[in-house]
Amino acid sequence: MAIKLRHEWLQKEATPGTPEGGFRWYPAAIDGDLRAAMTGRADDGGLALWRIEPGRVAWATSFTSVPTSDRRRYVGLAMTVAEGDAPTSALLAAIDVLPGEPWRERPLTREVPVRALPRYAPAPRPLDATTATAIARGLWTGGAATIAAPTEPTLPALLATLATWLPDDVERRPRQGAFAPPADRATDPAPSPLHHYLGLAWALPAPIAARDAGLGQRAWRAACGLAARAELSPDQIFDELAALARAWTTTDELAALLERSGTVRADEQRACDRRAPAPLASARDAGWLWARVVHYWGRGLLRGDALDRRLARLLARRVVADHLFHLDAPDQRALPMRYVHRLRRESLVTRAAADRLLAGVTAEIPEVFHG
């Protein structure tokens, strides 16, 4: 596909249209709303300013200059606008980052061919977790973010791969933001679980990429699939998974989660405790409590309508959470499927019961089991 590029400069130095100079846009062929939106964030040199909307991406490098006309320092912009009937990823990939300097005999327009990127394209180079998270937050929500080299020419192409991970509603939403060097800006706000794990799934840690290059995509797609099937937003499902992990620590916390989530109702637990050799809540930690819940269910001591489905629903969320947490702990190879392995190899239930529960888990998160 062909993408049309337009170049604009905001500067004081002379141009063909203003040989006397003056603080103006050149050639001023882009609409005033876009020029105003970009100018509003240009408060210093060395920034990357951007705006994304359907069919158009604008990218500008801010610079400082002292013109000979008045010897007064100012902040200018060198901007590229990519336009076309193309996804955001293709428009970003087409961006030609201009040097941070006033116009000097450069062409004003041109067309460039761009190939469509595949869905869930990985980051083309290694990134640390902080940078990947900052970029993910910026592209998802807009606003300011700090990265080490905001004016690096390949940054739009890097973001182009991340854009292939965004849901359609985010893709269609106009956003604008700025990337700044860390020394020049205050610390970014704490990242949400969604932005953190989007960044890590896209820029997969090297130890994981070497042995399972698809894990990031599976983890991200599984979480988004859970959100869609539960009619939740991506933010909500990532917050829910983070809360689930925090609650899966002590016996009391997991017992509260089991009841709060509707997985095991209070009346079902009381009835089970009357039948079972030991109360559910007497397990020594959360891991033992979950094992006891599965054991008592498989042996018919814990009963309830659609209990199989409720257990599968919670276990599926635990599996997705572990896939995400593996991105933080790439050396823990068993982490993503540990509860599946425990069910298959360590649980004290019949093979038929284990298969039934795993079938329910697979139905909840087919992205994990079927790619």
Buried (B, 14 or more C-beta within 10 A) or exposed (E): BEBBBBBBBBBBBBBEEBEEBBBBBBBBEBEEEBBEBBBEBBEBBBBBBBBBBEEBBBBBBBBEBEBEEEEEEBBBBBBBBBBBEBBBBBBBBBBBBBEBBBBEEEEBEEEBEBEEBEEBBBBEEEBEBBBBBBBBBBBBBBBBBBBBEBBBEEBBBBBBBBBBBBBEEBBEBEBBBBBBBBEEBEEBEEBBBBBBBBBBBBBBBEEBBEEBEBBBBBBBBBBBBBBEBBEBBBBBBBBBBBBBBEBBEEBEBBBEBBBEBEBBBEEBBEBBBEEBEEEBBEBEBBBBBBBBBBBBBBBEBBEBEEBBEBBBBBBBBBBBBBBBBBBEEBEEBEBBBBBBEBBEEEBEBEEEBBEBBBEBBBBBBBBBBEE
